[in-house]
Amino acid sequence: MGSLPMPGWLWPALIVLGLALIAVATVVLARHGHGSAAPRPSTARELLDARYARGEIDEDDYRRRRDLLR
């Protein structure tokens, strides 16, 4: 049995396609892989600090809430 004849451009095209799939898989795994997400703050004070740092609450609200946590 002989192999089927293939056009001369098919092997290079398959190699390029394979490399592109590997590159896409690498990017997806790097962005969504294990350990890529930052750990969430665990205490109420850390949550409050994070909200203030992101600008979700203003300084007065931050201080009032912080004082309630003491």
Rosetta silent file (secondary structure, phi, psi, omega in degrees, C-alpha in Angstrom):
SEQUENCE: MGSLPMPGWLWPALIVLGLALIAVATVVLARHGHGSAAPRPSTARELLDARYARGEIDEDDYRRRRDLLR
SCORE:     score description
SCORE:     0.000 S_00000001
   1 L     0.000  135.179  177.975    0.000    0.000    0.000 S_00000001
   2 L  -103.077  163.744  178.501    1.273    3.415   -0.868 S_00000001
   3 L   -83.047  156.033  179.785    0.579    6.695    0.785 S_00000001
   4 L   -73.467  140.869  177.452   -1.828    9.166   -0.739 S_00000001
   5 L   -69.671  140.004 -179.318   -0.204   11.998   -2.650 S_00000001
   6 L  -124.305  144.798  176.841   -0.419   15.345   -0.848 S_00000001
   7 L   -61.146  151.379 -176.168    0.081   18.830   -2.240 S_00000001
   8 L   -64.351  -22.762 -178.080    3.482   20.340   -1.424 S_00000001
   9 L   -86.967  -10.684 -172.500    1.975   23.153    0.672 S_00000001
  10 H   -69.525  -44.698 -179.027   -0.026   20.863    2.994 S_00000001
  11 H   -62.464  -49.010  177.204    2.771   19.766    5.359 S_00000001
  12 H   -60.678  -36.562  179.130    4.043   23.294    6.064 S_00000001
  13 H   -65.238  -40.293  178.349    0.435   24.465    6.537 S_00000001
  14 H   -66.162  -37.406  178.087   -0.218   21.666    9.036 S_00000001
  15 H   -65.470  -45.436  179.012    2.962   22.529   10.941 S_00000001
  16 H   -62.798  -42.288  178.361    1.993   26.220   11.123 S_00000001
  17 H   -62.088  -43.333  178.391   -1.520   25.282   12.248 S_00000001
  18 H   -62.486  -43.704  178.634   -0.132   22.996   14.955 S_00000001
  19 H   -64.901  -37.799  178.033    2.229   25.695   16.232 S_00000001
  20 H   -64.514  -41.012  178.346   -0.629   28.217   16.285 S_00000001
  21 H   -64.744  -39.231  177.346   -2.771   25.827   18.340 S_00000001
  22 H   -64.444  -41.920  179.734    0.072   25.310   20.806 S_00000001
  23 H   -63.788  -43.894  179.585    0.537   29.089   21.118 S_00000001
  24 H   -63.719  -43.776  178.989   -3.177   29.669   21.725 S_00000001
  25 H   -62.216  -39.454  178.844   -3.299   26.895   24.337 S_00000001
  26 H   -63.817  -44.225  179.545   -0.265   28.373   26.105 S_00000001
  27 H   -64.517  -44.005 -179.379   -1.817   31.844   26.260 S_00000001
  28 H   -62.672  -44.778  179.949   -5.147   30.492   27.533 S_00000001
  29 H   -67.610  -35.263  179.025   -3.481   28.406   30.221 S_00000001
  30 H   -67.341  -36.948 -179.256   -1.236   31.280   31.283 S_00000001
  31 H   -79.407  -32.870 -173.533   -4.200   33.612   31.713 S_00000001
  32 H  -118.921   12.653 -177.750   -6.571   31.157   33.333 S_00000001
  33 L   -73.868  176.370  179.748   -4.228   28.645   34.906 S_00000001
  34 L   -66.712  141.852  175.683   -3.951   27.761   38.563 S_00000001
  35 L    81.293    0.721 -178.467   -2.496   30.382   40.864 S_00000001
  36 L   -81.411  -23.203 -179.528   -3.045   33.291   38.521 S_00000001
  37 L   -82.643  139.399  177.730   -5.818   34.844   40.598 S_00000001
  38 L   -69.970  142.358  178.375   -4.799   37.000   43.525 S_00000001
  39 L   -65.915  143.101 -178.892   -5.886   35.604   46.870 S_00000001
  40 L   -77.860  143.493  176.164   -8.929   37.308   48.308 S_00000001
  41 L   -60.269  144.513 -173.261   -8.498   39.302   51.507 S_00000001
  42 L  -103.838  -26.024 -178.140   -9.687   37.294   54.456 S_00000001
  43 L   -99.771  161.581  178.616  -10.425   39.811   57.205 S_00000001
  44 H   -61.967  -37.398  179.815  -13.039   42.534   57.296 S_00000001
  45 H   -66.027  -41.248  178.197  -10.292   45.155   57.592 S_00000001
  46 H   -64.838  -38.799  176.698   -8.501   43.796   54.518 S_00000001
  47 H   -63.982  -42.696  178.947  -11.763   43.855   52.566 S_00000001
  48 H   -63.637  -44.721  178.110  -12.375   47.433   53.668 S_00000001
  49 H   -59.640  -41.664 -179.181   -8.820   48.454   52.735 S_00000001
  50 H   -65.969  -40.995  178.887   -9.217   46.860   49.306 S_00000001
  51 H   -64.098  -40.337  178.355  -12.521   48.653   48.656 S_00000001
  52 H   -66.461  -41.684 -179.885  -10.971   51.997   49.627 S_00000001
  53 H   -63.856  -34.552  179.042   -7.913   51.333   47.443 S_00000001
  54 L   -80.489   -7.576  179.486  -10.160   50.580   44.441 S_00000001
  55 L    83.473   16.538 -179.612  -12.085   53.798   45.036 S_00000001
  56 L   -74.294  -27.995  178.143  -15.372   52.062   45.827 S_00000001
  57 L  -129.971  152.696 -179.620  -15.793   54.082   49.022 S_00000001
  58 L   -86.818  176.321 -174.491  -14.631   57.581   49.945 S_00000001
  59 H   -63.620  -40.899 -179.987  -12.350   58.508   52.822 S_00000001
  60 H   -62.662  -45.409  178.229  -15.141   59.470   55.226 S_00000001
  61 H   -63.266  -41.441  178.609  -16.966   56.193   54.641 S_00000001
  62 H   -59.086  -49.830 -177.887  -13.689   54.286   54.995 S_00000001
  63 H   -64.080  -41.062  179.398  -12.861   55.926   58.337 S_00000001
  64 H   -62.223  -45.890 -179.725  -16.391   55.431   59.691 S_00000001
  65 H   -68.092  -38.748  179.085  -16.408   51.747   58.783 S_00000001
  66 H   -62.389  -42.219  179.718  -12.847   51.242   60.035 S_00000001
  67 H   -64.861  -32.020  176.860  -13.779   52.754   63.401 S_00000001
  68 H   -68.450  -27.584 -178.374  -16.736   50.375   63.654 S_00000001
  69 H   -78.490  -16.810 -176.756  -14.408   47.415   63.195 S_00000001
  70 L   -74.080    0.000    0.000  -12.209   48.336   66.171 S_00000001
